[in-house]
Amino acid sequence: MHPPQPVIGQPNTRQSKRRSHRWLSWLFTALLVFSLSVGLDHAMGAEPAVARSDFQWDLPNWVPKPVVPSDNPMSVAKVELGRHLFYEPRLSATGDFSCATCHVQALAFTDGEKTSPGATGQLHHLNSMSLTNVAYNSVQTWANPLMQHLEQQMLIPLFGEDPIELGMAGKELELLSMLREDPEYRAQFKTAFVEADPVSVRNITQAIAAFERTLVSFNSPYDRYRYGGDRTAISDSAKRGEALFTSERMECFHCHGGLNFSDSARHERSGFTEVAFHNTGLYNLDGNGAYPPGNTGVAEVTLDPHDMGRFRAPTLRNIALTAPYMHDGSISSLSEVIDHYAAGGRTISEGPFAGVGSENPLKSSFIKGFSITASEKQDLIAFLESLTDETFVTNPAFADPSVRNEAQ
């Protein structure tokens, strides 16, 4: 006997309450963002920071710089403060959870989990996204077209209530007191910002965003082959895989193109800002394109049924390190991901999410399906593996400063 099927279009009371709670959470966060932009600085005793120019981007010549908000210029001191805050467990309600809990450097700043629990144990409904080259994203998160800046996004894990990640909603004053009473943080905030009392929510988000913008990865074997002139940097198999990846037969490059292998990107040389979301036919619960309730992509933000199942194409840089895959971590390997796209969508034969994804009427026109031999599949995987940047996942500048200090 199959488990009961969810009734699409008629959410039950629990789902309705959860959606309402999520909207309230988003509304709270939106208000907080607005407050940050127009007045919370003063409420928290902060004034806008001034520009400092001592930060130098460590980028190859062929890579353009990311776009940095004019009200949050990069500085060495701010980046270092942001690194400490990124790894700081006292930024969570339980004191044992940090940004780095779900964004582990060795895993290209993902966590290896299908979906991740927050500080209180509540399970997130989305897979932890890689922070590789997050500075080049034109929008943040999987499916929120309104989330355009890292400073905005940082408020979600800090204060969001559905799901709870760091769980600091209602604990803002405790958070600021903790940082003010810590002599090292007090000194770091003084160095990074110019206000009389620089410890503020605004400056916390600005410092962490500044650190995250330094998480750049452009030194993979493929980069050395394609842009560095090293013809031996990748295998012949990977070279064949590149040809498949950029072919019209596979269609991969349409959604995973450009310097960051994503079609939602921007940088200082961008002629325009790319923003795109796609329904890949991962689900089709009702034959009309429905995705699992509570995880429906852009439609949750826009309430437009045509946005059902649309999610942002993530970067493929370091993709071999970031399994499991897709927005909900429901595919465990690169081989299975290729099978999904080759079939033009995923078929789930039984259970609450049963459906034929290839027949999803809302599916992207790029997801047509294709034939691929076993050897071609290995070539495509070899190409994807050539995008792994070992220097990125071992760079001490991105590591937990407390671990490095203990080792010294």
C-alpha positions as a printed NumPy array, in Angstrom:
array([[  0.   ,   0.   ,   0.   ],
       [  1.314,   3.409,  -0.909],
       [  1.438,   6.158,   1.711],
       [ -1.329,   8.735,   1.343],
       [ -0.759,  11.348,  -1.367],
       [ -0.692,  15.02 ,  -0.384],
       [ -3.596,  17.053,  -1.736],
       [ -2.057,  19.762,  -3.889],
       [ -3.766,  23.129,  -3.886],
       [ -5.532,  22.374,  -0.605],
       [ -2.866,  22.767,   2.097],
       [ -3.807,  21.361,   5.463],
       [ -4.011,  23.468,   8.604],
       [ -0.472,  22.601,   9.688],
       [  0.936,  23.595,   6.308],
       [ -1.066,  26.818,   6.332],
       [  0.243,  27.685,   9.781],
       [  3.788,  26.902,   8.676],
       [  3.429,  29.114,   5.586],
       [  1.997,  31.904,   7.702],
       [  4.834,  31.517,  10.19 ],
       [  7.381,  31.632,   7.383],
       [  5.793,  34.755,   5.958],
       [  5.884,  36.372,   9.376],
       [  9.541,  35.433,   9.62 ],
       [ 10.258,  36.941,   6.219],
       [  8.244,  40.032,   7.143],
       [ 10.241,  40.415,  10.333],
       [ 13.466,  40.071,   8.415],
       [ 12.316,  42.533,   5.756],
       [ 11.486,  45.051,   8.446],
       [ 14.849,  44.45 ,  10.03 ],
       [ 16.571,  45.008,   6.68 ],
       [ 14.618,  48.226,   6.221],
       [ 15.501,  49.334,   9.707],
       [ 19.136,  48.578,   9.08 ],
       [ 19.093,  50.7  ,   5.976],
       [ 17.413,  53.758,   7.446],
       [ 17.769,  53.906,  11.153],
       [ 18.906,  50.944,  13.183],
       [ 22.438,  52.301,  13.028],
       [ 21.377,  55.154,  15.231],
       [ 19.244,  52.929,  17.457],
       [ 22.248,  50.685,  18.002],
       [ 24.687,  53.565,  18.344],
       [ 26.285,  53.072,  14.966],
       [ 27.066,  55.42 ,  12.112],
       [ 27.807,  54.345,   8.534],
       [ 31.372,  53.172,   8.079],
       [ 33.763,  55.092,   5.878],
       [ 35.677,  53.588,   2.984],
       [ 39.09 ,  52.107,   3.603],
       [ 41.346,  51.052,   0.789],
       [ 43.878,  48.671,   2.331],
       [ 42.238,  45.502,   0.998],
       [ 43.713,  43.88 ,  -2.112],
       [ 41.848,  41.218,  -4.06 ],
       [ 43.894,  38.062,  -4.649],
       [ 42.563,  37.281,  -8.113],
       [ 44.108,  36.047, -11.37 ],
       [ 44.393,  38.694, -14.077],
       [ 41.549,  37.185, -16.099],
       [ 39.064,  37.368, -13.223],
       [ 37.067,  40.607, -12.725],
       [ 36.513,  41.878,  -9.209],
       [ 33.129,  41.272,  -7.606],
       [ 30.74 ,  44.146,  -7.013],
       [ 31.061,  45.485,  -3.462],
       [ 28.281,  47.645,  -1.97 ],
       [ 29.402,  51.261,  -1.632],
       [ 28.2  ,  51.349,   1.983],
       [ 30.315,  48.347,   2.949],
       [ 33.792,  48.764,   1.451],
       [ 36.314,  46.011,   1.987],
       [ 39.11 ,  46.399,   4.539],
       [ 41.617,  43.98 ,   5.997],
       [ 40.384,  44.604,   9.535],
       [ 36.737,  44.146,   8.595],
       [ 37.439,  40.885,   6.764],
       [ 39.384,  39.519,   9.718],
       [ 36.601,  40.5  ,  12.115],
       [ 34.101,  38.829,   9.79 ],
       [ 36.165,  35.654,   9.792],
       [ 36.087,  35.511,  13.584],
       [ 32.334,  36.137,  13.624],
       [ 31.757,  33.508,  10.921],
       [ 33.303,  30.87 ,  13.189],
       [ 31.855,  32.291,  16.434],
       [ 29.458,  29.82 ,  18.147],
       [ 28.259,  32.516,  20.546],
       [ 26.322,  33.983,  17.63 ],
       [ 23.796,  31.189,  18.196],
       [ 21.055,  30.776,  20.792],
       [ 22.686,  27.632,  22.147],
       [ 26.287,  28.856,  22.021],
       [ 27.494,  25.864,  20.053],
       [ 26.497,  26.732,  16.5  ],
       [ 28.06 ,  29.093,  13.968],
       [ 27.916,  29.952,  10.279],
       [ 30.722,  27.451,   9.803],
       [ 28.604,  24.613,  11.202],
       [ 26.672,  24.459,   7.926],
       [ 29.486,  25.886,   5.784],
       [ 32.601,  23.751,   6.268],
       [ 35.716,  24.868,   4.392],
       [ 36.866,  21.334,   3.494],
       [ 33.504,  20.813,   1.769],
       [ 33.689,  24.089,  -0.172],
       [ 31.636,  25.672,   2.608],
       [ 28.768,  23.183,   2.531],
       [ 28.127,  20.546,   5.202],
       [ 27.632,  17.217,   3.449],
       [ 24.094,  16.903,   4.783],
       [ 20.915,  16.472,   2.76 ],
       [ 19.403,  19.327,   4.748],
       [ 20.852,  20.784,   7.919],
       [ 19.559,  21.153,  11.473],
       [ 19.723,  24.593,  13.054],
       [ 20.907,  25.463,  16.543],
       [ 17.684,  24.187,  18.102],
       [ 17.615,  21.012,  16.02 ],
       [ 14.899,  22.196,  13.632],
       [ 15.693,  20.789,  10.214],
       [ 16.101,  23.268,   7.369],
       [ 14.101,  22.43 ,   4.251],
       [ 16.971,  23.39 ,   1.93 ],
       [ 20.431,  22.011,   1.26 ],
       [ 23.324,  24.145,   2.534],
       [ 24.634,  26.112,  -0.461],
       [ 28.324,  26.436,  -1.186],
       [ 29.875,  29.806,  -0.423],
       [ 32.369,  29.388,  -3.266],
       [ 32.556,  32.759,  -5.054],
       [ 29.447,  33.913,  -3.233],
       [ 30.566,  37.497,  -3.925],
       [ 29.733,  36.925,  -7.601],
       [ 26.107,  35.868,  -6.984],
       [ 23.528,  38.346,  -8.237],
       [ 21.017,  36.863,  -5.797],
       [ 21.622,  34.84 ,  -2.655],
       [ 19.953,  31.655,  -1.374],
       [ 18.197,  29.053,  -3.521],
       [ 14.991,  30.809,  -4.458],
       [ 14.542,  34.355,  -3.225],
       [ 14.87 ,  36.978,  -5.989],
       [ 14.69 ,  39.727,  -3.349],
       [ 17.822,  38.541,  -1.543],
       [ 20.436,  40.452,  -3.531],
       [ 23.12 ,  41.26 ,  -0.959],
       [ 25.099,  39.224,   1.53 ],
       [ 24.365,  41.805,   4.202],
       [ 20.641,  41.105,   3.74 ],
       [ 21.117,  37.357,   3.619],
       [ 23.09 ,  37.273,   6.879],
       [ 19.989,  38.37 ,   8.764],
       [ 18.173,  35.162,   7.81 ],
       [ 20.455,  32.659,   9.577],
       [ 20.918,  35.066,  12.488],
       [ 17.314,  35.981,  13.185],
       [ 15.077,  33.789,  11.018],
       [ 12.443,  31.793,  12.906],
       [ 11.183,  29.315,  10.296],
       [ 13.39 ,  27.48 ,  10.15 ],
       [ 15.57 ,  28.485,  13.073],
       [ 19.247,  28.495,  12.124],
       [ 21.314,  30.475,  14.638],
       [ 18.194,  31.387,  16.602],
       [ 19.082,  34.902,  17.753],
       [ 15.666,  36.495,  17.204],
       [ 14.809,  38.457,  20.335],
       [ 18.381,  38.141,  21.602],
       [ 19.848,  41.133,  19.749],
       [ 20.818,  43.041,  22.896],
       [ 22.376,  39.918,  24.438],
       [ 24.374,  39.436,  21.264],
       [ 25.663,  42.992,  21.273],
       [ 26.466,  42.852,  24.994],
       [ 28.468,  39.673,  24.536],
       [ 30.57 ,  41.252,  21.813],
       [ 31.071,  44.519,  23.711],
       [ 32.22 ,  42.644,  26.821],
       [ 34.737,  40.567,  24.869],
       [ 37.986,  42.6  ,  24.793],
       [ 39.237,  41.008,  21.572],
       [ 36.004,  41.682,  19.702],
       [ 35.804,  45.172,  21.188],
       [ 39.251,  45.919,  19.774],
       [ 38.481,  44.33 ,  16.409],
       [ 35.27 ,  46.319,  15.966],
       [ 37.161,  49.501,  16.877],
       [ 39.773,  48.752,  14.228],
       [ 37.282,  47.752,  11.531],
       [ 34.748,  50.547,  11.995],
       [ 34.938,  54.212,  12.906],
       [ 31.871,  54.747,  15.089],
       [ 32.14 ,  55.602,  18.765],
       [ 30.302,  52.362,  19.541],
       [ 30.996,  50.133,  16.536],
       [ 29.351,  46.975,  17.916],
       [ 26.021,  46.895,  16.092],
       [ 23.876,  44.438,  14.164],
       [ 24.655,  46.356,  11.009],
       [ 28.391,  46.038,  11.517],
       [ 28.135,  42.336,  12.399],
       [ 26.407,  41.644,   9.086],
       [ 28.8  ,  43.909,   7.186],
       [ 31.879,  42.225,   8.638],
       [ 30.646,  38.693,   7.93 ],
       [ 29.609,  39.725,   4.409],
       [ 33.069,  41.22 ,   3.833],
       [ 34.71 ,  37.946,   4.9  ],
       [ 32.378,  35.898,   2.717],
       [ 33.288,  38.049,  -0.306],
       [ 36.901,  36.939,   0.079],
       [ 35.916,  33.278,  -0.47 ],
       [ 37.047,  33.297,  -4.089],
       [ 38.031,  30.162,  -5.988],
       [ 39.727,  30.422,  -9.377],
       [ 42.671,  28.028,  -9.088],
       [ 41.222,  24.683, -10.123],
       [ 43.023,  22.419, -12.605],
       [ 40.457,  23.553, -15.187],
       [ 41.382,  27.195, -14.581],
       [ 45.054,  26.386, -15.055],
       [ 44.18 ,  24.527, -18.262],
       [ 41.683,  26.961, -19.747],
       [ 43.107,  30.291, -18.573],
       [ 46.648,  29.519, -17.409],
       [ 47.936,  27.847, -20.534],
       [ 48.787,  24.553, -18.804],
       [ 47.611,  21.98 , -21.36 ],
       [ 48.425,  19.129, -18.98 ],
       [ 46.46 ,  20.468, -16.   ],
       [ 43.443,  18.263, -16.736],
       [ 43.066,  14.803, -18.216],
       [ 41.993,  13.977, -21.761],
       [ 38.798,  12.622, -20.237],
       [ 38.089,  15.994, -18.608],
       [ 38.764,  17.752, -21.918],
       [ 36.201,  15.518, -23.595],
       [ 33.862,  16.249, -20.719],
       [ 34.273,  19.995, -21.268],
       [ 33.225,  19.536, -24.896],
       [ 30.13 ,  17.645, -23.768],
       [ 29.351,  20.237, -21.092],
       [ 29.408,  23.081, -23.63 ],
       [ 27.471,  21.177, -26.298],
       [ 23.892,  21.902, -27.325],
       [ 23.186,  18.203, -26.835],
       [ 23.818,  18.391, -23.095],
       [ 22.641,  22.011, -22.579],
       [ 24.612,  22.245, -19.295],
       [ 26.297,  25.559, -20.083],
       [ 23.041,  27.456, -20.545],
       [ 22.383,  27.449, -16.792],
       [ 25.962,  26.883, -15.613],
       [ 27.975,  29.301, -17.753],
       [ 30.405,  32.162, -17.285],
       [ 33.293,  32.479, -14.897],
       [ 31.26 ,  31.1  , -11.995],
       [ 29.378,  28.364, -13.877],
       [ 26.048,  29.935, -12.943],
       [ 23.552,  32.147, -14.764],
       [ 22.911,  34.346, -11.735],
       [ 26.117,  36.347, -11.58 ],
       [ 27.505,  39.86 , -11.606],
       [ 30.928,  41.464, -11.411],
       [ 32.584,  44.745, -12.219],
       [ 32.706,  43.964, -15.95 ],
       [ 29.099,  42.78 , -16.218],
       [ 27.133,  44.547, -18.93 ],
       [ 23.981,  43.577, -17.06 ],
       [ 23.063,  41.561, -14.007],
       [ 22.088,  37.977, -14.685],
       [ 19.298,  36.538, -12.514],
       [ 17.645,  33.234, -13.394],
       [ 15.678,  30.491, -11.69 ],
       [ 14.813,  27.121, -13.195],
       [ 12.396,  24.264, -12.709],
       [ 14.427,  21.162, -13.557],
       [ 11.621,  18.618, -13.335],
       [ 12.819,  17.239, -10.041],
       [  9.204,  16.72 ,  -8.923],
       [  5.739,  16.638, -10.443],
       [  3.387,  15.603,  -7.663],
       [  0.062,  16.268,  -9.319],
       [  0.827,  16.233, -13.011],
       [  0.527,  20.012, -13.018],
       [  4.098,  20.623, -11.838],
       [  3.652,  20.717,  -8.062],
       [  6.684,  20.437,  -5.801],
       [  6.602,  19.2  ,  -2.194],
       [  4.668,  21.609,   0.045],
       [  6.889,  24.035,   1.926],
       [  9.704,  23.725,  -0.616],
       [  8.284,  25.125,  -3.824],
       [ 11.018,  27.577,  -4.82 ],
       [ 10.43 ,  31.118,  -6.055],
       [  6.655,  30.585,  -5.853],
       [  6.907,  30.831,  -2.057],
       [  8.123,  34.418,  -2.436],
       [  6.14 ,  35.633,  -5.449],
       [  3.002,  33.505,  -4.853],
       [  2.927,  33.116,  -8.646],
       [  2.026,  29.502,  -9.516],
       [  4.21 ,  29.733, -12.622],
       [  7.228,  30.057, -10.318],
       [  6.532,  26.626,  -8.812],
       [  9.76 ,  24.61 ,  -8.512],
       [ 12.05 ,  27.359,  -9.771],
       [ 15.437,  27.479,  -8.022],
       [ 18.73 ,  29.233,  -8.723],
       [ 21.418,  27.288, -10.573],
       [ 24.339,  27.158,  -8.101],
       [ 27.983,  27.483,  -9.089],
       [ 29.613,  24.256, -10.236],
       [ 33.008,  25.281,  -8.904],
       [ 34.113,  22.663,  -6.326],
       [ 30.956,  20.714,  -7.132],
       [ 32.686,  17.379,  -6.483],
       [ 32.979,  18.404,  -2.813],
       [ 29.401,  19.537,  -2.236],
       [ 27.254,  16.393,  -2.358],
       [ 24.389,  15.751,  -1.891],
       [ 22.905,  17.814,  -4.693],
       [ 19.83 ,  19.849,  -5.723],
       [ 17.966,  22.332,  -3.543],
       [ 16.816,  19.659,  -1.127],
       [ 19.859,  17.39 ,  -1.245],
       [ 17.728,  14.636,  -2.726],
       [ 20.346,  13.367,  -5.225],
       [ 23.437,  11.851,  -3.693],
       [ 26.027,  11.783,  -6.488],
       [ 27.13 ,  13.547,  -9.666],
       [ 26.385,  10.372, -11.598],
       [ 22.757,  10.475, -10.419],
       [ 22.517,  14.186, -11.214],
       [ 23.55 ,  13.45 , -14.807],
       [ 20.955,  10.646, -14.928],
       [ 18.302,  13.14 , -13.803],
       [ 19.127,  15.607, -16.567],
       [ 19.589,  12.873, -19.186],
       [ 16.052,  11.69 , -18.426],
       [ 14.751,  15.253, -18.727],
       [ 13.43 ,  15.085, -15.169],
       [ 13.202,  12.664, -12.284],
       [ 10.601,   9.941, -11.998],
       [  9.612,   8.936,  -8.467],
       [  7.525,   5.803,  -8.695],
       [  6.015,   5.654,  -5.222],
       [  5.62 ,   7.522,  -1.976],
       [  4.271,  10.972,  -1.154],
       [  6.403,  12.645,  -3.819],
       [  5.652,  10.209,  -6.648],
       [  5.443,  11.76 , -10.091],
       [  7.05 ,  12.013, -13.511],
       [  9.315,  15.063, -13.47 ],
       [ 10.037,  14.887, -17.196],
       [  6.348,  15.672, -17.781],
       [  6.348,  18.695, -15.46 ],
       [  4.575,  21.422, -17.485],
       [  6.531,  24.146, -15.669],
       [  9.93 ,  22.643, -16.475],
       [ 12.679,  24.764, -18.041],
       [ 12.951,  24.465, -21.821],
       [ 16.635,  23.58 , -21.337],
       [ 15.72 ,  20.324, -19.574],
       [ 14.964,  18.257, -22.653],
       [ 16.875,  15.087, -21.832],
       [ 19.707,  13.593, -23.836],
       [ 21.416,  10.321, -24.598],
       [ 24.809,   9.686, -23.031],
       [ 27.099,   6.662, -23.059],
       [ 28.841,   5.317, -19.986],
       [ 32.217,   6.621, -21.185],
       [ 30.757,  10.061, -21.949],
       [ 29.296,  10.154, -18.472],
       [ 32.715,   9.452, -16.989],
       [ 34.175,  12.226, -19.144],
       [ 31.54 ,  14.679, -17.929],
       [ 32.242,  13.754, -14.309],
       [ 35.987,  14.124, -14.922],
       [ 35.349,  17.647, -16.19 ],
       [ 33.245,  18.503, -13.139],
       [ 35.937,  17.11 , -10.863],
       [ 38.516,  19.303, -12.614],
       [ 36.669,  22.307, -11.121],
       [ 37.886,  21.383,  -7.622],
       [ 40.214,  24.049,  -6.231],
       [ 42.335,  22.446,  -3.515],
       [ 43.917,  25.772,  -2.579],
       [ 40.445,  27.118,  -1.809],
       [ 39.548,  24.419,   0.691],
       [ 42.928,  24.564,   2.424],
       [ 43.55 ,  28.323,   2.401],
       [ 44.363,  29.304,   6.012],
       [ 42.924,  32.772,   5.386],
       [ 39.474,  31.156,   5.194],
       [ 39.937,  28.826,   8.164],
       [ 38.724,  29.004,  11.746],
       [ 41.061,  31.519,  13.429],
       [ 40.77 ,  29.77 ,  16.792],
       [ 42.058,  26.509,  15.314],
       [ 45.008,  28.258,  13.734],
       [ 45.766,  30.077,  16.967],
       [ 45.742,  26.787,  18.899],
       [ 48.135,  25.254,  16.383],
       [ 50.596,  28.125,  16.691]])
